[in-house]
Amino acid sequence: MTTPNSRPEGATTCRQITRLMRPVVLGGALLTGLASTAVQAQTQTPVQQYGLLKVAGNKIVDKNNQPISLAGNSLFWSNDGWGGEKYYNANVVGWLKNNWGSKVVRVAMGVNESGGYLSNPTREKQKVKTVVDACIAAGLYVIIDWHSHQAEQQQAQAIAFFREMATTYGNTPNVMYEVYNEPLQVSWSGVVKPYAEAVASAIRAIDPDNLIIVGTPTWSQDVDVAANDPITRYPNIAYTLHFYAATHKASLRTKAQAALNKGVALFVTEYGTTEASGNGAIDAASTQEWMTFLKQNGISHLNWSINDKAESASALKPGTSPTAAWSDSYLTTSGSLVKGYIQNWNGTASTTPPPTTTPPPTTTPPPTTSGATTVQAESYHTMSGVQTETTADTGGGLNVGYLDAGDWMAYTVDIPEAGSYLIQYRVASLSGGGRISLEQNAGTTVRGTLAVPSTGGWQTWTTISHTVTLPAGRQDIAIGVAAGGFNLNWWSFSKVAAVTASPEVQALTLSAYPNPAQSQLMVPVPAATGKVRIAVLNGQGHEVLVKSAAGTSAGQEVTLPVATLEPGVYSVRVTSNGRTTTSRFVKE
């Protein structure tokens, strides 16, 4: 293993995309026991499992000609300045794959509206490629969407764009081309179909087999009209169906069924749990009816949208950072409802998951015979700055390494009851000096921090432990790296008799606020004698802001000016009386 301080030049900037995208347990599921690690690490990605998708009659089938129904997420309009473009990154792709179990992501590239493709093709294409490349690395399917309501007016530009996409990505089974998002109330045979055939001709000249999805009139609702005059000049064509559950109900399903009866394949590239405006009440009952229909007919679907816009259809609450380790507390009501469906959608089953306003629990391994629940380090649902390697520890498999100050890994676990828990970490360190933290709430709550000793080698393993207090229920727990220089193979938790936390542990639970912060950060400082040193560290562990204060017997709050910091995730470190406490915050 390369030591944390001797990486190849450029590794820090290049590593995150490739490691976020590696095959891991789908849906954020945690691994059970050391012996299963090697098997779980080889879990197939969706594309490995299903291969090139193609149309067969009114179904979309996989490489084995079995009907397939994928569940996933649509990003918001890519347009610059619209707010959704910040989620066009590999971290989001990794989170959707590993935490939601999403199998397909839609890139909704805005075209003619302000900040869209026509105003800056290079910029918008780069956003598309960033997400497509991340999906390919993750083994996910990805839809490249010409997100327009008047695509027939941009036919030449669409042809040029899709030629480039087909040339770049036509050799991978991951990619699908959505050539028209939502036509308005225009003629299918006279407007939409001729446009779609022209674009399909350009794609098929380069890519003969990847799926092409064509929008239908009246905001992609008139699938029955398209089915009466389908595209027959080119193979592997499916038709777009969009619905918003609080507005579109049985009558639209009747139109969809008529199209299926005519023998065409449908693909729901966008749906919402809300009214067609994207706002208003969430209709869980109607969403359930639609999910039942989609499951019965084997139709894939993507939810609108991964964004934090203040509207009901957004999956994320306003202010959600595009780089954070998101717990379910960041999800809106719609986001929670949709996540429950996606996590339970295996692509082939005939049953439909029940509606829920909170996502079902991520699978947590049963307790071991010693009473501890073991979590493999590499089974995180999202992370920052780490990578995996083959371990020589007992049981084999993978360990997590390349840990620097400020790195972290997030896991979803079920804590059976509130109380004191023994937390054990399986660590290896050549020289020691590392510090490992158990954190929650995006790092704002530190449950405890533990020094990592030298074990004499990167694959010489020992177990260290501390006791922390945890609440009951399904929750995200992060392993934070307060100081790097160690490897982690697994960690575990087991209920112990109640203990009184030491003053150091109590101090470690102090958290800075507001979080996210914009201009000022309030840092609680425990009682101290002498000087207190407060430092803000960036994601690479470098101090970017330092302030000193005199200690007080009653403790105090120190105000830090953070307006000049770049947006991102930071740590704030308070040192007093020879003791260090750390908290993480997001700068907007």
C-alpha positions as CSV (number, residue, x, y, z in Angstrom):
1,M,0.0,0.0,0.0
2,T,1.2,3.6,-0.7
3,T,1.3,5.4,2.6
4,P,-1.1,8.3,3.1
5,N,1.8,10.8,2.7
6,S,3.4,9.3,-0.4
7,R,0.6,9.1,-3.0
8,P,1.4,9.4,-6.7
9,E,1.3,12.9,-8.0
10,G,-2.3,13.9,-8.9
11,A,-3.9,11.0,-7.0
12,T,-5.8,13.2,-4.6
13,T,-7.7,15.0,-7.3
14,C,-8.4,12.0,-9.5
15,R,-9.2,9.3,-7.0
16,Q,-12.6,10.4,-5.6
17,I,-14.7,9.7,-8.8
18,T,-13.3,6.3,-9.4
19,R,-13.6,5.2,-5.9
20,L,-17.0,6.5,-5.3
21,M,-18.1,4.6,-8.4
22,R,-16.7,1.2,-7.5
23,P,-19.2,-1.8,-7.1
24,V,-20.5,-1.9,-3.6
25,V,-23.5,-3.3,-1.8
26,L,-26.6,-1.9,-3.4
27,G,-29.1,0.1,-1.4
28,G,-26.5,0.9,1.3
29,A,-26.8,-2.6,2.7
30,L,-24.2,-3.4,5.3
31,L,-22.2,-6.6,5.2
32,T,-22.4,-9.4,7.7
33,G,-19.2,-10.9,9.0
34,L,-15.7,-10.8,7.6
35,A,-16.1,-13.9,5.6
36,S,-18.7,-12.4,3.3
37,T,-16.7,-9.4,2.3
38,A,-15.0,-10.9,-0.7
39,V,-18.3,-12.2,-2.1
40,Q,-20.2,-8.9,-1.5
41,A,-17.4,-6.9,-3.1
42,Q,-18.0,-8.8,-6.3
43,T,-21.8,-7.9,-6.3
44,Q,-22.8,-7.1,-9.9
45,T,-23.7,-3.6,-10.9
46,P,-27.0,-3.1,-12.7
47,V,-25.3,-3.0,-16.1
48,Q,-23.3,-6.1,-15.4
49,Q,-26.5,-7.9,-14.3
50,Y,-28.8,-6.8,-17.2
51,G,-26.5,-5.7,-20.0
52,L,-27.7,-4.0,-23.1
53,L,-31.4,-3.1,-23.0
54,K,-33.6,-3.6,-26.0
55,V,-37.2,-3.4,-27.0
56,A,-39.1,-6.7,-27.6
57,G,-42.8,-6.1,-28.3
58,N,-44.2,-3.8,-25.7
59,K,-41.4,-4.7,-23.2
60,I,-37.9,-3.6,-22.6
61,V,-35.7,-6.7,-22.0
62,D,-32.2,-7.4,-20.7
63,K,-29.3,-9.3,-22.3
64,N,-31.1,-12.5,-21.5
65,N,-34.4,-11.3,-23.1
66,Q,-36.1,-11.1,-19.8
67,P,-38.4,-8.1,-19.2
68,I,-36.7,-5.5,-17.0
69,S,-38.1,-2.6,-15.0
70,L,-35.6,-0.1,-13.6
71,A,-36.2,2.4,-10.8
72,G,-34.1,5.6,-10.5
73,N,-33.9,9.3,-10.3
74,S,-33.9,12.3,-12.7
75,L,-31.7,15.2,-12.0
76,F,-33.2,18.7,-12.3
77,W,-32.7,21.0,-15.3
78,S,-28.9,21.4,-15.8
79,N,-29.3,25.1,-16.7
80,D,-26.7,27.4,-15.2
81,G,-28.1,29.4,-12.3
82,W,-31.2,27.3,-11.9
83,G,-29.9,25.6,-8.8
84,G,-30.1,21.9,-9.8
85,E,-26.8,21.9,-11.6
86,K,-24.8,21.6,-8.4
87,Y,-26.0,18.0,-8.1
88,Y,-24.4,17.1,-11.4
89,N,-21.5,15.3,-9.8
90,A,-20.1,11.9,-8.9
91,N,-20.9,12.2,-5.2
92,V,-24.6,12.3,-6.0
93,V,-24.4,9.4,-8.4
94,G,-22.6,7.3,-5.8
95,W,-25.2,8.2,-3.1
96,L,-28.1,7.3,-5.4
97,K,-26.5,4.0,-6.2
98,N,-25.3,3.0,-2.7
99,N,-28.0,4.5,-0.5
100,W,-31.1,4.5,-2.6
101,G,-30.3,1.4,-4.7
102,S,-31.0,3.4,-7.9
103,K,-30.2,1.6,-11.1
104,V,-30.7,4.5,-13.6
105,V,-30.0,8.2,-13.5
106,R,-31.4,10.8,-16.0
107,V,-29.4,13.8,-17.1
108,A,-31.9,16.5,-17.9
109,M,-29.8,18.9,-20.0
110,G,-31.8,22.1,-20.5
111,V,-31.6,23.4,-24.0
112,N,-33.2,26.7,-25.1
113,E,-34.1,28.3,-21.8
114,S,-31.7,30.7,-20.0
115,G,-28.5,29.1,-19.0
116,G,-29.1,26.1,-21.2
117,Y,-27.2,24.3,-24.0
118,L,-27.9,26.8,-26.7
119,S,-26.3,29.6,-24.6
120,N,-23.2,27.6,-23.7
121,P,-22.9,24.1,-25.4
122,T,-19.4,23.4,-24.0
123,R,-20.4,24.0,-20.4
124,E,-23.6,22.0,-20.6
125,K,-22.0,19.1,-22.4
126,Q,-19.4,18.9,-19.6
127,K,-22.1,18.7,-17.0
128,V,-23.7,15.8,-19.0
129,K,-20.3,14.0,-19.4
130,T,-19.5,14.4,-15.7
131,V,-22.6,12.5,-14.7
132,V,-22.5,10.0,-17.6
133,D,-18.9,9.1,-16.8
134,A,-19.8,8.7,-13.1
135,C,-22.7,6.4,-14.0
136,I,-20.5,4.3,-16.3
137,A,-17.9,3.9,-13.6
138,A,-20.6,3.0,-11.1
139,G,-22.2,0.4,-13.5
140,L,-25.5,2.4,-13.6
141,Y,-27.7,3.1,-16.6
142,V,-27.9,6.7,-17.6
143,I,-30.4,8.6,-19.8
144,I,-29.0,11.5,-21.8
145,D,-32.1,13.8,-22.1
146,W,-32.5,16.7,-24.6
147,H,-34.7,18.5,-22.0
148,S,-36.8,20.7,-24.3
149,H,-40.4,21.5,-25.0
150,Q,-39.7,22.7,-28.6
151,A,-37.0,20.3,-29.8
152,E,-38.3,20.4,-33.4
153,Q,-37.0,24.0,-33.4
154,Q,-33.5,22.8,-32.5
155,Q,-33.2,19.8,-34.8
156,A,-29.8,20.6,-36.2
157,Q,-28.4,21.2,-32.8
158,A,-29.9,18.1,-31.4
159,I,-28.5,16.0,-34.2
160,A,-25.0,17.4,-33.6
161,F,-25.3,16.8,-29.9
162,F,-26.5,13.2,-30.1
163,R,-23.9,12.5,-32.8
164,E,-21.2,13.5,-30.2
165,M,-22.9,11.5,-27.4
166,A,-23.2,8.4,-29.6
167,T,-19.6,8.7,-30.7
168,T,-18.4,9.1,-27.1
169,Y,-20.7,6.6,-25.4
170,G,-22.2,4.4,-28.1
171,N,-19.9,1.5,-27.2
172,T,-21.2,1.2,-23.7
173,P,-24.5,-0.5,-22.7
174,N,-25.1,2.0,-19.9
175,V,-26.3,4.9,-22.1
176,M,-29.8,5.6,-23.4
177,Y,-30.8,8.6,-25.6
178,E,-33.9,10.6,-24.8
179,V,-34.2,12.8,-27.8
180,Y,-37.2,14.9,-26.8
181,N,-38.3,15.5,-23.2
182,E,-41.9,16.9,-23.4
183,P,-43.4,18.0,-26.7
184,L,-46.2,20.5,-26.3
185,Q,-49.7,20.0,-27.9
186,V,-48.3,19.5,-31.4
187,S,-48.8,16.9,-34.0
188,W,-47.2,13.5,-33.5
189,S,-47.1,12.4,-37.1
190,G,-46.4,15.9,-38.5
191,V,-43.9,17.3,-36.0
192,V,-42.6,15.0,-33.3
193,K,-42.1,11.8,-35.3
194,P,-40.2,13.5,-38.2
195,Y,-37.9,15.2,-35.7
196,A,-37.3,12.0,-33.8
197,E,-36.6,10.0,-37.0
198,A,-34.0,12.6,-38.1
199,V,-32.2,12.4,-34.7
200,A,-32.5,8.6,-34.6
201,S,-31.0,8.4,-38.0
202,A,-27.9,10.3,-36.8
203,I,-27.6,8.1,-33.7
204,R,-28.1,4.9,-35.5
205,A,-25.4,5.8,-38.1
206,I,-23.0,5.6,-35.1
207,D,-24.6,3.5,-32.5
208,P,-26.8,0.7,-33.9
209,D,-28.3,-0.7,-30.7
210,N,-28.5,1.5,-27.6
211,L,-32.1,2.4,-26.6
212,I,-33.6,5.6,-28.0
213,I,-36.6,7.1,-26.1
214,V,-38.9,9.5,-27.9
215,G,-41.2,12.1,-26.2
216,T,-44.8,12.2,-27.1
217,P,-47.3,15.1,-27.5
218,T,-49.0,16.9,-24.6
219,W,-46.0,16.8,-22.3
220,S,-45.3,13.1,-23.0
221,Q,-48.8,11.9,-22.3
222,D,-50.2,11.0,-25.7
223,V,-48.4,7.7,-25.9
224,D,-51.6,6.2,-27.4
225,V,-51.3,8.6,-30.4
226,A,-47.7,7.7,-31.0
227,A,-48.6,4.0,-30.8
228,N,-51.0,4.4,-33.7
229,D,-48.2,5.6,-35.9
230,P,-45.0,4.2,-34.4
231,I,-41.4,4.7,-35.7
232,T,-40.5,1.7,-37.7
233,R,-37.5,2.9,-39.7
234,Y,-35.1,2.3,-36.8
235,P,-34.9,-0.4,-34.1
236,N,-35.0,-0.3,-30.4
237,I,-37.3,2.7,-29.9
238,A,-39.4,3.3,-26.7
239,Y,-41.8,6.1,-26.0
240,T,-41.8,8.5,-23.1
241,L,-44.7,8.6,-20.6
242,H,-44.7,11.3,-17.9
243,F,-47.1,11.6,-15.0
244,Y,-47.6,13.6,-11.8
245,A,-49.6,11.6,-9.4
246,A,-51.8,14.4,-7.9
247,T,-52.9,15.5,-11.4
248,H,-52.7,12.4,-13.7
249,K,-54.7,9.4,-12.7
250,A,-56.8,6.6,-14.2
251,S,-57.4,8.3,-17.5
252,L,-53.7,8.6,-18.3
253,R,-53.2,5.0,-17.3
254,T,-55.9,4.1,-19.8
255,K,-54.0,5.9,-22.5
256,A,-50.8,4.1,-21.5
257,Q,-52.6,0.7,-21.5
258,A,-53.9,1.5,-25.0
259,A,-50.3,2.2,-26.2
260,L,-49.1,-1.1,-24.6
261,N,-51.9,-2.9,-26.3
262,K,-50.8,-1.5,-29.6
263,G,-47.4,-3.2,-29.0
264,V,-45.1,-0.3,-28.2
265,A,-42.7,-0.1,-25.2
266,L,-43.1,2.7,-22.7
267,F,-40.4,4.3,-20.4
268,V,-41.4,6.7,-17.6
269,T,-38.4,9.0,-17.7
270,E,-40.0,11.5,-15.4
271,Y,-42.8,11.3,-12.8
272,G,-43.7,13.2,-9.6
273,T,-45.6,12.5,-6.5
274,T,-47.2,16.0,-6.7
275,E,-49.3,18.1,-9.0
276,A,-48.1,18.7,-12.6
277,S,-46.6,22.0,-11.5
278,G,-44.1,20.2,-9.3
279,N,-45.7,21.8,-6.3
280,G,-48.9,21.3,-4.2
281,A,-49.9,18.3,-2.2
282,I,-48.2,14.9,-2.4
283,D,-50.6,12.2,-3.4
284,A,-49.3,9.0,-1.9
285,A,-52.4,7.0,-2.8
286,S,-52.2,7.9,-6.5
287,T,-48.5,7.3,-6.5
288,Q,-49.2,3.8,-5.2
289,E,-51.7,3.2,-8.0
290,W,-49.1,4.3,-10.5
291,M,-46.4,2.0,-9.0
292,T,-48.8,-0.9,-9.1
293,F,-49.5,-0.2,-12.8
294,L,-45.8,0.2,-13.6
295,K,-44.9,-3.0,-11.8
296,Q,-47.7,-5.0,-13.5
297,N,-46.5,-3.8,-16.9
298,G,-42.8,-3.9,-16.3
299,I,-42.2,-0.2,-17.0
300,S,-39.1,1.6,-15.8
301,H,-39.5,4.9,-14.0
302,L,-37.4,7.9,-12.8
303,N,-38.5,10.4,-10.2
304,W,-38.4,14.1,-10.6
305,S,-36.1,15.3,-9.1
306,I,-32.8,15.3,-7.3
307,N,-32.8,19.0,-6.3
308,D,-33.3,21.2,-3.3
309,K,-35.7,23.7,-4.9
310,A,-38.4,24.8,-2.5
311,E,-41.2,22.8,-4.2
312,S,-43.0,19.6,-3.3
313,A,-41.4,17.5,-6.1
314,S,-37.9,18.0,-4.9
315,A,-36.3,15.1,-3.1
316,L,-34.0,17.2,-1.0
317,K,-34.7,19.9,1.5
318,P,-33.5,23.4,0.6
319,G,-29.9,24.0,1.4
320,T,-28.7,20.4,1.1
321,S,-25.1,20.4,0.2
322,P,-24.2,18.6,-3.1
323,T,-21.1,17.0,-1.4
324,A,-22.4,16.0,2.0
325,A,-23.0,12.6,3.4
326,W,-26.8,12.8,3.4
327,S,-28.9,11.1,6.1
328,D,-32.6,10.7,5.6
329,S,-33.2,13.9,7.5
330,Y,-32.2,15.7,4.3
331,L,-35.1,14.1,2.4
332,T,-38.4,15.9,1.8
333,T,-41.7,14.0,2.2
334,S,-41.6,13.2,-1.5
335,G,-38.0,12.1,-1.3
336,S,-38.7,9.7,1.5
337,L,-41.7,8.2,-0.3
338,V,-39.8,7.7,-3.5
339,K,-36.7,6.3,-1.9
340,G,-38.9,3.6,-0.3
341,Y,-40.1,2.5,-3.7
342,I,-36.7,2.6,-5.3
343,Q,-35.0,0.6,-2.6
344,N,-37.6,-2.2,-2.9
345,W,-37.7,-2.2,-6.7
346,N,-35.7,-5.2,-7.8
347,G,-36.5,-4.9,-11.5
348,T,-38.4,-8.2,-12.0
349,A,-40.7,-8.9,-9.1
350,S,-44.5,-8.8,-9.7
351,T,-45.3,-7.4,-6.3
352,T,-45.4,-3.7,-5.5
353,P,-43.8,-2.2,-2.3
354,P,-46.2,-0.5,0.0
355,P,-46.3,3.3,0.1
356,T,-44.4,4.9,2.9
357,T,-43.5,8.4,4.0
358,T,-40.2,7.1,5.4
359,P,-37.9,4.8,3.6
360,P,-37.7,1.2,4.8
361,P,-34.7,0.3,6.9
362,T,-31.4,-0.3,5.2
363,T,-30.4,-3.9,5.8
364,T,-28.3,-4.2,8.9
365,P,-26.4,-7.4,9.6
366,P,-27.7,-9.6,12.5
367,P,-25.6,-9.4,15.7
368,T,-22.6,-11.8,15.8
369,T,-22.5,-14.5,18.5
370,S,-20.6,-12.1,20.7
371,G,-23.5,-9.7,20.5
372,A,-21.7,-7.1,18.3
373,T,-23.0,-6.0,14.9
374,T,-20.1,-5.8,12.5
375,V,-20.0,-3.3,9.6
376,Q,-17.5,-3.7,6.9
377,A,-15.6,-0.4,6.3
378,E,-16.1,-0.5,2.5
379,S,-19.9,-0.8,2.8
380,Y,-20.3,2.9,3.2
381,H,-23.2,4.5,1.2
382,T,-21.1,7.6,0.5
383,M,-17.7,8.9,1.5
384,S,-15.1,11.6,0.9
385,G,-11.4,11.0,0.1
386,V,-10.9,7.3,0.8
387,Q,-10.2,4.2,-1.3
388,T,-10.2,0.5,-0.8
389,E,-7.6,-2.3,-1.2
390,T,-7.3,-6.0,-0.6
391,T,-6.7,-6.8,3.0
392,A,-4.5,-9.4,4.6
393,D,-6.6,-9.4,7.8
394,T,-8.5,-12.5,8.9
395,G,-11.4,-13.2,6.6
396,G,-9.9,-11.4,3.6
397,G,-11.9,-9.0,1.4
398,L,-11.2,-5.3,1.4
399,N,-10.2,-2.6,3.8
400,V,-10.4,1.2,3.5
401,G,-7.2,3.2,3.4
402,Y,-5.6,6.4,2.2
403,L,-7.2,8.2,5.1
404,D,-6.4,11.9,5.6
405,A,-7.7,14.4,8.1
406,G,-11.1,15.5,7.1
407,D,-12.0,12.2,5.2
408,W,-15.2,10.3,6.2
409,M,-17.4,7.4,5.4
410,A,-21.2,7.3,6.1
411,Y,-23.2,4.2,7.0
412,T,-26.9,3.6,7.7
413,V,-27.5,1.4,10.7
414,D,-30.4,0.4,13.0
415,I,-29.6,1.0,16.7
416,P,-32.0,-1.3,18.6
417,E,-32.4,0.9,21.7
418,A,-30.9,4.1,23.1
419,G,-28.0,3.7,25.5
420,S,-24.3,3.1,25.7
421,Y,-22.6,1.1,23.0
422,L,-19.1,-0.4,22.7
423,I,-17.7,0.7,19.4
424,Q,-14.8,-1.4,18.1
425,Y,-12.5,-0.6,15.1
426,R,-10.2,-3.0,13.3
427,V,-7.2,-0.8,12.4
428,A,-3.7,-1.0,11.0
429,S,-1.1,1.8,11.1
430,L,2.5,1.9,10.2
431,S,3.5,4.7,12.5
432,G,0.4,5.6,14.6
433,G,-0.8,9.1,15.3
434,G,-4.2,8.7,13.7
435,R,-7.5,9.7,15.3
436,I,-10.9,8.1,14.4
437,S,-14.2,9.7,15.3
438,L,-17.8,8.4,15.5
439,E,-20.0,11.2,14.1
440,Q,-23.6,12.0,13.2
441,N,-25.6,14.8,11.6
442,A,-23.0,15.5,8.8
443,G,-20.3,15.6,11.4
444,T,-21.9,18.2,13.6
445,T,-22.3,15.7,16.4
446,V,-19.1,13.8,17.5
447,R,-20.0,10.9,19.7
448,G,-16.4,10.1,20.5
449,T,-12.8,10.2,19.2
450,L,-10.1,7.6,19.7
451,A,-6.4,7.5,19.0
452,V,-5.1,4.9,16.6
453,P,-1.8,3.4,17.8
454,S,1.1,2.1,15.6
455,T,0.6,-1.6,14.8
456,G,3.9,-1.8,12.9
457,G,2.5,-2.1,9.4
458,W,-0.3,-1.2,7.0
459,Q,-1.6,-4.8,7.1
460,T,-0.8,-5.6,10.8
461,W,-4.2,-5.4,12.5
462,T,-5.4,-4.7,16.0
463,T,-8.8,-3.9,17.5
464,I,-9.4,-0.7,19.5
465,S,-12.6,0.5,21.2
466,H,-14.4,3.2,23.1
467,T,-17.9,3.6,24.5
468,V,-20.4,6.1,23.2
469,T,-24.0,7.0,23.7
470,L,-26.4,6.5,20.8
471,P,-30.1,7.2,20.2
472,A,-32.4,4.4,19.1
473,G,-33.6,3.8,15.5
474,R,-32.5,3.9,11.9
475,Q,-29.8,6.5,11.5
476,D,-26.7,7.5,9.7
477,I,-23.3,7.1,11.4
478,A,-20.1,8.4,10.0
479,I,-16.6,7.3,10.6
480,G,-14.6,10.6,10.6
481,V,-10.8,10.9,10.3
482,A,-9.6,13.5,12.7
483,A,-6.0,12.6,11.9
484,G,-4.9,10.2,9.1
485,G,-2.3,7.5,8.8
486,F,-4.3,4.3,9.3
487,N,-6.4,1.7,7.6
488,L,-9.8,0.4,8.7
489,N,-11.2,-3.0,7.9
490,W,-14.4,-3.0,9.9
491,W,-16.1,-1.5,12.9
492,S,-18.8,-2.9,15.2
493,F,-21.3,-1.8,17.8
494,S,-22.7,-3.7,20.8
495,K,-25.0,-2.6,23.7
496,V,-23.3,-2.3,27.0
497,A,-24.4,-1.2,30.5
498,A,-24.9,2.5,30.9
499,V,-21.8,4.5,31.7
500,T,-21.1,8.1,32.6
501,A,-19.3,9.8,29.8
502,S,-15.9,11.3,30.7
503,P,-15.5,15.0,30.5
504,E,-13.6,14.6,27.2
505,V,-16.4,12.6,25.6
506,Q,-19.0,15.1,26.8
507,A,-17.0,17.9,25.3
508,L,-16.7,16.1,22.0
509,T,-20.5,16.2,21.6
510,L,-20.4,20.0,21.3
511,S,-21.3,21.2,17.8
512,A,-20.9,24.4,15.8
513,Y,-23.9,26.1,14.3
514,P,-25.6,27.2,12.1
515,N,-25.0,24.3,9.8
516,P,-24.9,24.9,6.9
517,A,-23.2,28.3,7.6
518,Q,-23.0,31.3,5.3
519,S,-21.2,34.2,7.0
520,Q,-20.7,33.3,10.6
521,L,-20.1,30.1,12.6
522,M,-20.8,29.9,16.3
523,V,-18.4,27.5,18.0
524,P,-19.2,26.3,21.5
525,V,-16.0,26.2,23.6
526,P,-16.0,24.2,26.9
527,A,-14.7,25.5,30.2
528,A,-10.9,26.0,30.0
529,T,-8.0,27.7,31.6
530,G,-5.4,29.5,29.5
531,K,-5.7,30.1,25.8
532,V,-8.1,28.3,23.5
533,R,-7.1,27.7,19.9
534,I,-9.8,27.4,17.2
535,A,-8.9,26.3,13.7
536,V,-11.0,25.6,10.6
537,L,-9.7,22.9,8.3
538,N,-10.7,22.3,4.7
539,G,-11.3,18.9,3.1
540,Q,-7.6,18.3,2.7
541,G,-6.9,18.9,6.4
542,H,-5.2,22.3,5.8
543,E,-6.0,25.1,8.3
544,V,-7.7,27.9,6.5
545,L,-8.8,30.0,9.5
546,V,-7.3,30.2,13.0
547,K,-8.5,32.2,16.0
548,S,-7.4,32.3,19.7
549,A,-9.5,33.1,22.7
550,A,-9.0,33.3,26.4
551,G,-10.5,30.3,28.3
552,T,-13.4,30.9,30.7
553,S,-14.5,28.8,33.7
554,A,-18.1,28.6,32.4
555,G,-17.3,28.0,28.7
556,Q,-18.3,30.3,25.9
557,E,-19.3,30.7,22.3
558,V,-16.8,32.1,19.8
559,T,-17.9,33.6,16.5
560,L,-15.9,32.7,13.4
561,P,-16.2,34.7,10.2
562,V,-16.6,32.2,7.4
563,A,-18.0,34.3,4.6
564,T,-14.8,34.2,2.6
565,L,-14.5,30.4,2.6
566,E,-15.3,28.5,-0.6
567,P,-18.5,26.4,-0.4
568,G,-17.8,22.9,0.9
569,V,-17.4,20.7,3.9
570,Y,-15.0,21.9,6.7
571,S,-13.9,20.8,10.2
572,V,-13.6,23.1,13.1
573,R,-11.1,22.1,15.8
574,V,-11.0,23.4,19.3
575,T,-7.9,22.9,21.4
576,S,-7.8,23.7,25.1
577,N,-6.2,22.2,28.3
578,G,-4.4,19.7,26.1
579,R,-7.7,18.4,24.7
580,T,-9.0,18.6,21.1
581,T,-12.6,18.5,20.0
582,T,-13.7,18.5,16.4
583,S,-17.0,19.3,14.6
584,R,-17.8,19.3,10.9
585,F,-19.9,21.9,9.1
586,V,-21.0,22.9,5.6
587,K,-20.2,26.3,4.2
588,E,-22.8,27.4,1.6
